[in-house]
Every structure is written in structure tokens, then in C-alpha cells.
């Protein structure tokens, strides 16, 4: 009978702890981004890298024919 009481007590504690954990919720959501943050900050760098890569592929093109 004592083992059964321990199991019931452990089950009740588990359920109560679960409710406490759910009630705490998660971390608060992040705030808005700072004012003036550029949305397209890396577009110019990406275009430059793409042009460089394309020119390199055209200049050093190997003919596998």
C-alpha cells in the first residue's frame, strides 16, 4: 500500500510541476529592429561577387569538347 501511495504522490507532483512549467510561458518576443536598419544592405556586395564570379567563369572557361 505504501508503494501505491508513493506512485500516486509522484503522479500528482508530476502533473502539478507540468502545470507550473506551462504557466510560466516562454521567453518574451524580441523587440522591433532599430530605426534606420537597411533592408537591402548586402545586395550591392552580392551583385559585385556575382559579376566577379561570372567574369571569372567567362575568362577561364575550359573547353571539354
PDB file of N, H, CA, C and O in Angstrom:
ATOM      1  N   UNK A   1       0.810  -1.190   0.000  1.00  0.00           N
ATOM      2  CA  UNK A   1       0.000   0.000   0.000  1.00  0.00           C
ATOM      3  C   UNK A   1       0.860   1.264   0.000  1.00  0.00           C
ATOM      4  O   UNK A   1       0.470   2.283  -0.570  1.00  0.00           O
ATOM      5  N   UNK A   2       2.002   1.198   0.624  1.00  0.00           N
ATOM      6  H   UNK A   2       2.319   0.370   1.087  1.00  0.00           H
ATOM      7  CA  UNK A   2       2.881   2.365   0.686  1.00  0.00           C
ATOM      8  C   UNK A   2       3.445   2.681  -0.700  1.00  0.00           C
ATOM      9  O   UNK A   2       3.571   3.853  -1.056  1.00  0.00           O
ATOM     10  N   UNK A   3       3.779   1.673  -1.477  1.00  0.00           N
ATOM     11  H   UNK A   3       3.676   0.721  -1.188  1.00  0.00           H
ATOM     12  CA  UNK A   3       4.328   1.904  -2.820  1.00  0.00           C
ATOM     13  C   UNK A   3       3.270   2.554  -3.700  1.00  0.00           C
ATOM     14  O   UNK A   3       3.584   3.440  -4.495  1.00  0.00           O
ATOM     15  N   UNK A   4       2.024   2.124  -3.566  1.00  0.00           N
ATOM     16  H   UNK A   4       1.768   1.405  -2.920  1.00  0.00           H
ATOM     17  CA  UNK A   4       0.950   2.717  -4.349  1.00  0.00           C
ATOM     18  C   UNK A   4       0.756   4.190  -3.964  1.00  0.00           C
ATOM     19  O   UNK A   4       0.514   5.027  -4.833  1.00  0.00           O
ATOM     20  N   UNK A   5       0.860   4.506  -2.688  1.00  0.00           N
ATOM     21  H   UNK A   5       1.057   3.826  -1.982  1.00  0.00           H
ATOM     22  CA  UNK A   5       0.743   5.899  -2.256  1.00  0.00           C
ATOM     23  C   UNK A   5       1.886   6.740  -2.815  1.00  0.00           C
ATOM     24  O   UNK A   5       1.684   7.897  -3.183  1.00  0.00           O
ATOM     25  N   UNK A   6       3.072   6.171  -2.879  1.00  0.00           N
ATOM     26  H   UNK A   6       3.236   5.231  -2.580  1.00  0.00           H
ATOM     27  CA  UNK A   6       4.223   6.904  -3.438  1.00  0.00           C
ATOM     28  C   UNK A   6       4.007   7.174  -4.918  1.00  0.00           C
ATOM     29  O   UNK A   6       4.341   8.250  -5.412  1.00  0.00           O
ATOM     30  N   UNK A   7       3.447   6.196  -5.627  1.00  0.00           N
ATOM     31  H   UNK A   7       3.176   5.322  -5.226  1.00  0.00           H
ATOM     32  CA  UNK A   7       3.196   6.392  -7.062  1.00  0.00           C
ATOM     33  C   UNK A   7       2.145   7.475  -7.291  1.00  0.00           C
ATOM     34  O   UNK A   7       2.290   8.309  -8.183  1.00  0.00           O
ATOM     35  N   UNK A   8       1.092   7.458  -6.486  1.00  0.00           N
ATOM     36  H   UNK A   8       0.974   6.780  -5.760  1.00  0.00           H
ATOM     37  CA  UNK A   8       0.053   8.481  -6.616  1.00  0.00           C
ATOM     38  C   UNK A   8       0.634   9.857  -6.294  1.00  0.00           C
ATOM     39  O   UNK A   8       0.364  10.831  -6.998  1.00  0.00           O
ATOM     40  N   UNK A   9       1.423   9.930  -5.240  1.00  0.00           N
ATOM     41  H   UNK A   9       1.642   9.139  -4.669  1.00  0.00           H
ATOM     42  CA  UNK A   9       2.046  11.200  -4.851  1.00  0.00           C
ATOM     43  C   UNK A   9       2.987  11.692  -5.957  1.00  0.00           C
ATOM     44  O   UNK A   9       2.991  12.880  -6.281  1.00  0.00           O
ATOM     45  N   UNK A  10       3.771  10.798  -6.528  1.00  0.00           N
ATOM     46  H   UNK A  10       3.767   9.834  -6.265  1.00  0.00           H
ATOM     47  CA  UNK A  10       4.688  11.183  -7.607  1.00  0.00           C
ATOM     48  C   UNK A  10       3.915  11.638  -8.840  1.00  0.00           C
ATOM     49  O   UNK A  10       4.321  12.589  -9.507  1.00  0.00           O
ATOM     50  N   UNK A  11       2.812  10.972  -9.148  1.00  0.00           N
ATOM     51  H   UNK A  11       2.482  10.198  -8.606  1.00  0.00           H
ATOM     52  CA  UNK A  11       1.993  11.366 -10.302  1.00  0.00           C
ATOM     53  C   UNK A  11       1.395  12.752 -10.103  1.00  0.00           C
ATOM     54  O   UNK A  11       1.390  13.571 -11.022  1.00  0.00           O
ATOM     55  N   UNK A  12       0.889  13.011  -8.893  1.00  0.00           N
ATOM     56  H   UNK A  12       0.893  12.346  -8.147  1.00  0.00           H
ATOM     57  CA  UNK A  12       0.316  14.321  -8.612  1.00  0.00           C
ATOM     58  C   UNK A  12       1.380  15.411  -8.703  1.00  0.00           C
ATOM     59  O   UNK A  12       1.126  16.479  -9.259  1.00  0.00           O
ATOM     60  N   UNK A  13       2.564  15.150  -8.166  1.00  0.00           N
ATOM     61  H   UNK A  13       2.771  14.282  -7.714  1.00  0.00           H
ATOM     62  CA  UNK A  13       3.655  16.134  -8.265  1.00  0.00           C
ATOM     63  C   UNK A  13       4.038  16.383  -9.718  1.00  0.00           C
ATOM     64  O   UNK A  13       4.277  17.525 -10.111  1.00  0.00           O
ATOM     65  N   UNK A  14       4.098  15.327 -10.511  1.00  0.00           N
ATOM     66  H   UNK A  14       3.904  14.400 -10.191  1.00  0.00           H
ATOM     67  CA  UNK A  14       4.455  15.472 -11.924  1.00  0.00           C
ATOM     68  C   UNK A  14       3.445  16.356 -12.644  1.00  0.00           C
ATOM     69  O   UNK A  14       3.828  17.237 -13.414  1.00  0.00           O
ATOM     70  N   UNK A  15       2.165  16.128 -12.401  1.00  0.00           N
ATOM     71  H   UNK A  15       1.854  15.412 -11.776  1.00  0.00           H
ATOM     72  CA  UNK A  15       1.120  16.936 -13.046  1.00  0.00           C
ATOM     73  C   UNK A  15       1.204  18.388 -12.587  1.00  0.00           C
ATOM     74  O   UNK A  15       1.095  19.303 -13.404  1.00  0.00           O
ATOM     75  N   UNK A  16       1.395  18.607 -11.293  1.00  0.00           N
ATOM     76  H   UNK A  16       1.484  17.865 -10.629  1.00  0.00           H
ATOM     77  CA  UNK A  16       1.476  19.982 -10.794  1.00  0.00           C
ATOM     78  C   UNK A  16       2.698  20.712 -11.347  1.00  0.00           C
ATOM     79  O   UNK A  16       2.604  21.885 -11.708  1.00  0.00           O
ATOM     80  N   UNK A  17       3.824  20.040 -11.415  1.00  0.00           N
ATOM     81  H   UNK A  17       3.900  19.087 -11.122  1.00  0.00           H
ATOM     82  CA  UNK A  17       5.031  20.661 -11.962  1.00  0.00           C
ATOM     83  C   UNK A  17       4.836  20.976 -13.443  1.00  0.00           C
ATOM     84  O   UNK A  17       5.314  22.000 -13.931  1.00  0.00           O
ATOM     85  N   UNK A  18       4.137  20.098 -14.152  1.00  0.00           N
ATOM     86  H   UNK A  18       3.749  19.266 -13.755  1.00  0.00           H
ATOM     87  CA  UNK A  18       3.854  20.355 -15.570  1.00  0.00           C
ATOM     88  C   UNK A  18       3.017  21.616 -15.730  1.00  0.00           C
ATOM     89  O   UNK A  18       3.286  22.430 -16.613  1.00  0.00           O
ATOM     90  N   UNK A  19       1.996  21.784 -14.878  1.00  0.00           N
ATOM     91  H   UNK A  19       1.778  21.122 -14.161  1.00  0.00           H
ATOM     92  CA  UNK A  19       1.172  22.993 -14.958  1.00  0.00           C
ATOM     93  C   UNK A  19       1.986  24.240 -14.648  1.00  0.00           C
ATOM     94  O   UNK A  19       1.787  25.277 -15.282  1.00  0.00           O
ATOM     95  N   UNK A  20       2.885  24.161 -13.702  1.00  0.00           N
ATOM     96  H   UNK A  20       3.048  23.319 -13.188  1.00  0.00           H
ATOM     97  CA  UNK A  20       3.709  25.320 -13.358  1.00  0.00           C
ATOM     98  C   UNK A  20       4.617  25.687 -14.521  1.00  0.00           C
ATOM     99  O   UNK A  20       4.798  26.866 -14.823  1.00  0.00           O
ATOM    100  N   UNK A  21       5.183  24.690 -15.170  1.00  0.00           N
ATOM    101  H   UNK A  21       5.036  23.731 -14.926  1.00  0.00           H
ATOM    102  CA  UNK A  21       6.078  24.958 -16.306  1.00  0.00           C
ATOM    103  C   UNK A  21       5.317  25.583 -17.474  1.00  0.00           C
ATOM    104  O   UNK A  21       5.833  26.483 -18.137  1.00  0.00           O
ATOM    105  N   UNK A  22       4.104  25.117 -17.728  1.00  0.00           N
ATOM    106  H   UNK A  22       3.685  24.386 -17.190  1.00  0.00           H
ATOM    107  CA  UNK A  22       3.307  25.669 -18.823  1.00  0.00           C
ATOM    108  C   UNK A  22       2.872  27.095 -18.492  1.00  0.00           C
ATOM    109  O   UNK A  22       2.828  27.950 -19.377  1.00  0.00           O
ATOM    110  N   UNK A  23       2.555  27.352 -17.242  1.00  0.00           N
ATOM    111  H   UNK A  23       2.591  26.657 -16.524  1.00  0.00           H
ATOM    112  CA  UNK A  23       2.070  28.667 -16.845  1.00  0.00           C
ATOM    113  C   UNK A  23       3.157  29.738 -16.935  1.00  0.00           C
ATOM    114  O   UNK A  23       2.853  30.922 -17.081  1.00  0.00           O
ATOM    115  N   UNK A  24       4.419  29.325 -16.850  1.00  0.00           N
ATOM    116  H   UNK A  24       4.666  28.363 -16.732  1.00  0.00           H
ATOM    117  CA  UNK A  24       5.497  30.311 -16.905  1.00  0.00           C
ATOM    118  C   UNK A  24       5.643  30.894 -18.297  1.00  0.00           C
ATOM    119  O   UNK A  24       6.075  32.039 -18.433  1.00  0.00           O
ATOM    120  N   UNK A  25       5.302  30.158 -19.318  1.00  0.00           N
ATOM    121  H   UNK A  25       4.951  29.228 -19.207  1.00  0.00           H
ATOM    122  CA  UNK A  25       5.409  30.656 -20.685  1.00  0.00           C
ATOM    123  C   UNK A  25       6.854  30.633 -21.160  1.00  0.00           C
ATOM    124  O   UNK A  25       7.760  30.198 -20.449  1.00  0.00           O
ATOM    125  N   UNK A  26       7.038  31.112 -22.377  1.00  0.00           N
ATOM    126  H   UNK A  26       6.302  31.465 -22.954  1.00  0.00           H
ATOM    127  CA  UNK A  26       8.369  31.121 -22.967  1.00  0.00           C
ATOM    128  C   UNK A  26       9.045  32.460 -22.769  1.00  0.00           C
ATOM    129  O   UNK A  26       8.540  33.321 -22.049  1.00  0.00           O
ATOM    130  N   UNK A  27      10.190  32.632 -23.409  1.00  0.00           N
ATOM    131  H   UNK A  27      10.601  31.932 -23.994  1.00  0.00           H
ATOM    132  CA  UNK A  27      10.884  33.928 -23.301  1.00  0.00           C
ATOM    133  C   UNK A  27      10.085  35.007 -24.018  1.00  0.00           C
ATOM    134  O   UNK A  27       9.314  34.704 -24.928  1.00  0.00           O
ATOM    135  N   UNK A  28      10.260  36.257 -23.618  1.00  0.00           N
ATOM    136  H   UNK A  28      10.886  36.503 -22.879  1.00  0.00           H
ATOM    137  CA  UNK A  28       9.499  37.332 -24.268  1.00  0.00           C
ATOM    138  C   UNK A  28       9.936  37.489 -25.723  1.00  0.00           C
ATOM    139  O   UNK A  28      11.090  37.217 -26.050  1.00  0.00           O
ATOM    140  N   UNK A  29       9.040  37.920 -26.588  1.00  0.00           N
ATOM    141  H   UNK A  29       8.102  38.141 -26.322  1.00  0.00           H
ATOM    142  CA  UNK A  29       9.402  38.081 -28.002  1.00  0.00           C
ATOM    143  C   UNK A  29      10.417  39.214 -28.165  1.00  0.00           C
ATOM    144  O   UNK A  29      10.424  40.163 -27.381  1.00  0.00           O
ATOM    145  N   UNK A  30      11.267  39.112 -29.178  1.00  0.00           N
ATOM    146  H   UNK A  30      11.262  38.341 -29.815  1.00  0.00           H
ATOM    147  CA  UNK A  30      12.255  40.185 -29.387  1.00  0.00           C
ATOM    148  C   UNK A  30      11.563  41.481 -29.813  1.00  0.00           C
ATOM    149  O   UNK A  30      10.478  41.472 -30.394  1.00  0.00           O
ATOM    150  N   UNK A  31      12.218  42.572 -29.508  1.00  0.00           N
ATOM    151  H   UNK A  31      13.099  42.579 -29.035  1.00  0.00           H
ATOM    152  CA  UNK A  31      11.674  43.876 -29.851  1.00  0.00           C
ATOM    153  C   UNK A  31      11.833  44.165 -31.332  1.00  0.00           C
ATOM    154  O   UNK A  31      12.429  43.375 -32.063  1.00  0.00           O
ATOM    155  N   UNK A  32      11.304  45.293 -31.773  1.00  0.00           N
ATOM    156  H   UNK A  32      10.820  45.935 -31.179  1.00  0.00           H
ATOM    157  CA  UNK A  32      11.431  45.656 -33.191  1.00  0.00           C
ATOM    158  C   UNK A  32      12.880  46.015 -33.520  1.00  0.00           C
ATOM    159  O   UNK A  32      13.644  46.402 -32.635  1.00  0.00           O
ATOM    160  N   UNK A  33      13.254  45.888 -34.784  1.00  0.00           N
ATOM    161  H   UNK A  33      12.634  45.574 -35.503  1.00  0.00           H
ATOM    162  CA  UNK A  33      14.626  46.237 -35.163  1.00  0.00           C
ATOM    163  C   UNK A  33      14.869  47.734 -34.973  1.00  0.00           C
ATOM    164  O   UNK A  33      13.922  48.521 -34.964  1.00  0.00           O
ATOM    165  N   UNK A  34      16.122  48.123 -34.823  1.00  0.00           N
ATOM    166  H   UNK A  34      16.891  47.484 -34.831  1.00  0.00           H
ATOM    167  CA  UNK A  34      16.418  49.543 -34.641  1.00  0.00           C
ATOM    168  C   UNK A  34      15.996  50.368 -35.862  1.00  0.00           C
ATOM    169  O   UNK A  34      15.954  49.866 -36.986  1.00  0.00           O
ATOM    170  N   UNK A  35      15.691  51.615 -35.618  1.00  0.00           N
ATOM    171  H   UNK A  35      15.724  52.022 -34.706  1.00  0.00           H
ATOM    172  CA  UNK A  35      15.247  52.508 -36.686  1.00  0.00           C
ATOM    173  C   UNK A  35      16.407  52.751 -37.648  1.00  0.00           C
ATOM    174  O   UNK A  35      17.544  52.948 -37.220  1.00  0.00           O
ATOM    175  N   UNK A  36      16.116  52.736 -38.938  1.00  0.00           N
ATOM    176  H   UNK A  36      15.192  52.576 -39.286  1.00  0.00           H
ATOM    177  CA  UNK A  36      17.132  53.009 -39.937  1.00  0.00           C
ATOM    178  C   UNK A  36      17.926  51.783 -40.351  1.00  0.00           C
ATOM    179  O   UNK A  36      18.918  51.919 -41.067  1.00  0.00           O
ATOM    180  N   UNK A  37      17.530  50.603 -39.930  1.00  0.00           N
ATOM    181  H   UNK A  37      16.724  50.492 -39.348  1.00  0.00           H
ATOM    182  CA  UNK A  37      18.231  49.379 -40.322  1.00  0.00           C
ATOM    183  C   UNK A  37      17.955  49.108 -41.800  1.00  0.00           C
ATOM    184  O   UNK A  37      16.793  48.989 -42.190  1.00  0.00           O
ATOM    185  N   UNK A  38      19.000  49.008 -42.634  1.00  0.00           N
ATOM    186  H   UNK A  38      19.943  49.105 -42.317  1.00  0.00           H
ATOM    187  CA  UNK A  38      18.766  48.810 -44.068  1.00  0.00           C
ATOM    188  C   UNK A  38      18.241  47.394 -44.355  1.00  0.00           C
ATOM    189  O   UNK A  38      18.753  46.407 -43.827  1.00  0.00           O
ATOM    190  N   UNK A  39      17.226  47.326 -45.189  1.00  0.00           N
ATOM    191  H   UNK A  39      16.810  48.128 -45.618  1.00  0.00           H
ATOM    192  CA  UNK A  39      16.660  46.032 -45.549  1.00  0.00           C
ATOM    193  C   UNK A  39      17.524  45.364 -46.616  1.00  0.00           C
ATOM    194  O   UNK A  39      17.704  44.147 -46.594  1.00  0.00           O
ATOM    195  N   UNK A  40      18.053  46.145 -47.542  1.00  0.00           N
ATOM    196  H   UNK A  40      17.907  47.134 -47.560  1.00  0.00           H
ATOM    197  CA  UNK A  40      18.823  45.604 -48.661  1.00  0.00           C
ATOM    198  C   UNK A  40      20.317  45.919 -48.504  1.00  0.00           C
ATOM    199  O   UNK A  40      20.953  46.376 -49.453  1.00  0.00           O
ATOM    200  N   UNK A  41      20.868  45.683 -47.334  1.00  0.00           N
ATOM    201  H   UNK A  41      20.351  45.311 -46.563  1.00  0.00           H
ATOM    202  CA  UNK A  41      22.253  46.042 -47.055  1.00  0.00           C
ATOM    203  C   UNK A  41      23.278  45.258 -47.854  1.00  0.00           C
ATOM    204  O   UNK A  41      24.331  45.806 -48.180  1.00  0.00           O
ATOM    205  N   UNK A  42      23.015  43.993 -48.187  1.00  0.00           N
ATOM    206  H   UNK A  42      22.159  43.548 -47.923  1.00  0.00           H
ATOM    207  CA  UNK A  42      24.020  43.170 -48.848  1.00  0.00           C
ATOM    208  C   UNK A  42      23.804  42.977 -50.330  1.00  0.00           C
ATOM    209  O   UNK A  42      24.493  42.165 -50.947  1.00  0.00           O
ATOM    210  N   UNK A  43      22.863  43.702 -50.923  1.00  0.00           N
ATOM    211  H   UNK A  43      22.303  44.362 -50.421  1.00  0.00           H
ATOM    212  CA  UNK A  43      22.572  43.497 -52.346  1.00  0.00           C
ATOM    213  C   UNK A  43      23.737  43.953 -53.216  1.00  0.00           C
ATOM    214  O   UNK A  43      24.097  43.270 -54.175  1.00  0.00           O
ATOM    215  N   UNK A  44      24.325  45.088 -52.892  1.00  0.00           N
ATOM    216  H   UNK A  44      24.033  45.642 -52.113  1.00  0.00           H
ATOM    217  CA  UNK A  44      25.441  45.595 -53.704  1.00  0.00           C
ATOM    218  C   UNK A  44      26.634  44.638 -53.630  1.00  0.00           C
ATOM    219  O   UNK A  44      27.271  44.365 -54.647  1.00  0.00           O
ATOM    220  N   UNK A  45      26.935  44.133 -52.444  1.00  0.00           N
ATOM    221  H   UNK A  45      26.417  44.355 -51.618  1.00  0.00           H
ATOM    222  CA  UNK A  45      28.043  43.183 -52.313  1.00  0.00           C
ATOM    223  C   UNK A  45      27.737  41.900 -53.072  1.00  0.00           C
ATOM    224  O   UNK A  45      28.631  41.331 -53.700  1.00  0.00           O
ATOM    225  N   UNK A  46      26.488  41.430 -53.027  1.00  0.00           N
ATOM    226  H   UNK A  46      25.762  41.891 -52.517  1.00  0.00           H
ATOM    227  CA  UNK A  46      26.116  40.211 -53.754  1.00  0.00           C
ATOM    228  C   UNK A  46      26.219  40.382 -55.253  1.00  0.00           C
ATOM    229  O   UNK A  46      26.651  39.468 -55.955  1.00  0.00           O
ATOM    230  N   UNK A  47      25.826  41.544 -55.752  1.00  0.00           N
ATOM    231  H   UNK A  47      25.475  42.286 -55.181  1.00  0.00           H
ATOM    232  CA  UNK A  47      25.935  41.811 -57.193  1.00  0.00           C
ATOM    233  C   UNK A  47      27.402  41.853 -57.609  1.00  0.00           C
ATOM    234  O   UNK A  47      27.766  41.315 -58.655  1.00  0.00           O
ATOM    235  N   UNK A  48      28.241  42.486 -56.800  1.00  0.00           N
ATOM    236  H   UNK A  48      27.945  42.924 -55.951  1.00  0.00           H
ATOM    237  CA  UNK A  48      29.672  42.556 -57.124  1.00  0.00           C
ATOM    238  C   UNK A  48      30.299  41.162 -57.142  1.00  0.00           C
ATOM    239  O   UNK A  48      31.065  40.834 -58.049  1.00  0.00           O
ATOM    240  N   UNK A  49      29.977  40.359 -56.158  1.00  0.00           N
ATOM    241  H   UNK A  49      29.355  40.626 -55.422  1.00  0.00           H
ATOM    242  CA  UNK A  49      30.523  38.990 -56.119  1.00  0.00           C
ATOM    243  C   UNK A  49      30.026  38.188 -57.317  1.00  0.00           C
ATOM    244  O   UNK A  49      30.795  37.440 -57.921  1.00  0.00           O
ATOM    245  N   UNK A  50      28.743  38.335 -57.669  1.00  0.00           N
ATOM    246  H   UNK A  50      28.119  38.942 -57.179  1.00  0.00           H
ATOM    247  CA  UNK A  50      28.188  37.616 -58.814  1.00  0.00           C
ATOM    248  C   UNK A  50      28.841  38.034 -60.125  1.00  0.00           C
ATOM    249  O   UNK A  50      29.148  37.191 -60.968  1.00  0.00           O
ATOM    250  N   UNK A  51      29.054  39.342 -60.296  1.00  0.00           N
ATOM    251  H   UNK A  51      28.805  40.027 -59.611  1.00  0.00           H
ATOM    252  CA  UNK A  51      29.731  39.812 -61.510  1.00  0.00           C
ATOM    253  C   UNK A  51      31.156  39.289 -61.586  1.00  0.00           C
ATOM    254  O   UNK A  51      31.606  38.850 -62.645  1.00  0.00           O
ATOM    255  N   UNK A  52      31.859  39.335 -60.474  1.00  0.00           N
ATOM    256  H   UNK A  52      31.493  39.691 -59.614  1.00  0.00           H
ATOM    257  CA  UNK A  52      33.235  38.832 -60.454  1.00  0.00           C
ATOM    258  C   UNK A  52      33.275  37.348 -60.807  1.00  0.00           C
ATOM    259  O   UNK A  52      34.123  36.911 -61.585  1.00  0.00           O
ATOM    260  N   UNK A  53      32.356  36.579 -60.232  1.00  0.00           N
ATOM    261  H   UNK A  53      31.667  36.934 -59.600  1.00  0.00           H
ATOM    262  CA  UNK A  53      32.319  35.142 -60.491  1.00  0.00           C
ATOM    263  C   UNK A  53      31.980  34.861 -61.959  1.00  0.00           C
ATOM    264  O   UNK A  53      32.574  33.977 -62.577  1.00  0.00           O
ATOM    265  N   UNK A  54      31.022  35.618 -62.517  1.00  0.00           N
ATOM    266  H   UNK A  54      30.539  36.336 -62.015  1.00  0.00           H
ATOM    267  CA  UNK A  54      30.646  35.422 -63.913  1.00  0.00           C
ATOM    268  C   UNK A  54      31.778  35.765 -64.863  1.00  0.00           C
ATOM    269  O   UNK A  54      32.026  35.026 -65.816  1.00  0.00           O
ATOM    270  N   UNK A  55      32.473  36.875 -64.622  1.00  0.00           N
ATOM    271  H   UNK A  55      32.271  37.475 -63.848  1.00  0.00           H
ATOM    272  CA  UNK A  55      33.606  37.266 -65.472  1.00  0.00           C
ATOM    273  C   UNK A  55      34.712  36.220 -65.372  1.00  0.00           C
ATOM    274  O   UNK A  55      35.331  35.869 -66.377  1.00  0.00           O
ATOM    275  N   UNK A  56      34.957  35.727 -64.175  1.00  0.00           N
ATOM    276  H   UNK A  56      34.454  36.012 -63.359  1.00  0.00           H
ATOM    277  CA  UNK A  56      35.988  34.709 -63.984  1.00  0.00           C
ATOM    278  C   UNK A  56      35.638  33.435 -64.765  1.00  0.00           C
ATOM    279  O   UNK A  56      36.509  32.829 -65.389  1.00  0.00           O
ATOM    280  N   UNK A  57      34.362  33.033 -64.728  1.00  0.00           N
ATOM    281  H   UNK A  57      33.655  33.526 -64.221  1.00  0.00           H
ATOM    282  CA  UNK A  57      33.944  31.834 -65.451  1.00  0.00           C
ATOM    283  C   UNK A  57      34.071  32.032 -66.962  1.00  0.00           C
ATOM    284  O   UNK A  57      34.413  31.092 -67.680  1.00  0.00           O
ATOM    285  N   UNK A  58      33.799  33.250 -67.450  1.00  0.00           N
ATOM    286  H   UNK A  58      33.521  34.013 -66.866  1.00  0.00           H
ATOM    287  CA  UNK A  58      33.914  33.503 -68.882  1.00  0.00           C
ATOM    288  C   UNK A  58      35.365  33.548 -69.335  1.00  0.00           C
ATOM    289  O   UNK A  58      35.694  33.062 -70.417  1.00  0.00           O
ATOM    290  N   UNK A  59      36.223  34.120 -68.526  1.00  0.00           N
ATOM    291  H   UNK A  59      35.956  34.515 -67.647  1.00  0.00           H
ATOM    292  CA  UNK A  59      37.631  34.269 -68.923  1.00  0.00           C
ATOM    293  C   UNK A  59      38.348  32.920 -68.855  1.00  0.00           C
ATOM    294  O   UNK A  59      39.090  32.566 -69.771  1.00  0.00           O
ATOM    295  N   UNK A  60      38.132  32.178 -67.790  1.00  0.00           N
ATOM    296  H   UNK A  60      37.529  32.465 -67.046  1.00  0.00           H
ATOM    297  CA  UNK A  60      38.852  30.913 -67.595  1.00  0.00           C
ATOM    298  C   UNK A  60      38.009  29.707 -67.977  1.00  0.00           C
ATOM    299  O   UNK A  60      38.083  28.655 -67.341  1.00  0.00           O
ATOM    300  N   UNK A  61      37.206  29.872 -69.023  1.00  0.00           N
ATOM    301  H   UNK A  61      37.146  30.726 -69.539  1.00  0.00           H
ATOM    302  CA  UNK A  61      36.336  28.793 -69.475  1.00  0.00           C
ATOM    303  C   UNK A  61      37.171  27.696 -70.130  1.00  0.00           C
ATOM    304  O   UNK A  61      37.987  27.952 -71.015  1.00  0.00           O
ATOM    305  N   UNK A  62      36.939  26.460 -69.664  1.00  0.00           N
ATOM    306  H   UNK A  62      36.276  26.252 -68.945  1.00  0.00           H
ATOM    307  CA  UNK A  62      37.663  25.323 -70.238  1.00  0.00           C
ATOM    308  C   UNK A  62      36.776  24.678 -71.295  1.00  0.00           C
ATOM    309  O   UNK A  62      35.564  24.550 -71.121  1.00  0.00           O
ATOM    310  N   UNK A  63      37.396  24.281 -72.377  1.00  0.00           N
ATOM    311  H   UNK A  63      38.381  24.385 -72.519  1.00  0.00           H
ATOM    312  CA  UNK A  63      36.655  23.634 -73.447  1.00  0.00           C
ATOM    313  C   UNK A  63      36.817  22.134 -73.308  1.00  0.00           C
ATOM    314  O   UNK A  63      37.916  21.607 -73.482  1.00  0.00           O
ATOM    315  N   UNK A  64      35.728  21.439 -72.994  1.00  0.00           N
ATOM    316  H   UNK A  64      34.836  21.866 -72.852  1.00  0.00           H
ATOM    317  CA  UNK A  64      35.790  19.989 -72.773  1.00  0.00           C
ATOM    318  C   UNK A  64      35.325  19.236 -74.019  1.00  0.00           C
ATOM    319  O   UNK A  64      34.859  18.102 -73.898  1.00  0.00           O
ATOM    320  N   UNK A  65      35.431  19.808 -75.175  1.00  0.00           N
ATOM    321  H   UNK A  65      35.808  20.728 -75.274  1.00  0.00           H
ATOM    322  CA  UNK A  65      34.899  19.236 -76.385  1.00  0.00           C
ATOM    323  C   UNK A  65      35.774  18.226 -76.976  1.00  0.00           C
ATOM    324  O   UNK A  65      35.444  17.654 -78.014  1.00  0.00           O
TER     325      UNK A  65
END
